[in-house]
Every structure is written in structure tokens, then in C-alpha cells.
Amino acid sequence: MALLAESCTGFIVGINLPGDKLPLIKRMDLHYVKRATGDMTAVASLTDEQIALMQTAEKGEVSVKVQVTDATGIEPVECEMIWAWVPKR
């Protein structure tokens, strides 16, 4: 579940960062609520303000919320990832 959440948030951060920036996972906050059943789906989102910051700031960080659900529609884990970015060298 943690890998799914990290991958989902990393993807959304990566596609919104300019090519001259490097995304870095800074922190993962996970609270396991119950056991998952079947296939899992993750959905992450960024606000317009977060995207604008990522497009303009040389370096910084954003908190990315992600919702992970299982085949029964239950959210077995509550997640929030902190992603940072720095200039590529």
C-alpha cells in the first residue's frame, strides 16, 4: 500500500515539475486502518496553487494527499506524502 501511494504521488509530482527540477520524497505519513481486500487503486491530486509553485520556485516542497481504496471501496490506509524538488545539476 505504501509503495502504491508513493508511486501515485511521485507520478503526479513528476509530471507537474519542469524538466530542470529533480523530485525527492521527503516524508511518508501512513496510518494503516484495516487489511485491504483485492485490487487497490490510488488517486493523488495537487491544487492549482501547488502546481504553480512547482512551476515557478527553484526549490520547495508540497504535501500530496492520496486516497488508496481496495476492491470493496474501503480506504485501508490514510496517506500523505511530502515531496520536495531541487534543481538538477
Summary of the structure (lengths in Angstrom):
residues: 89
radius of gyration: 13.9
end to end distance: 32.3
largest distance: 44.9
contacts: 248
relative contact order: 0.34
helix: 27%
strand: 43%
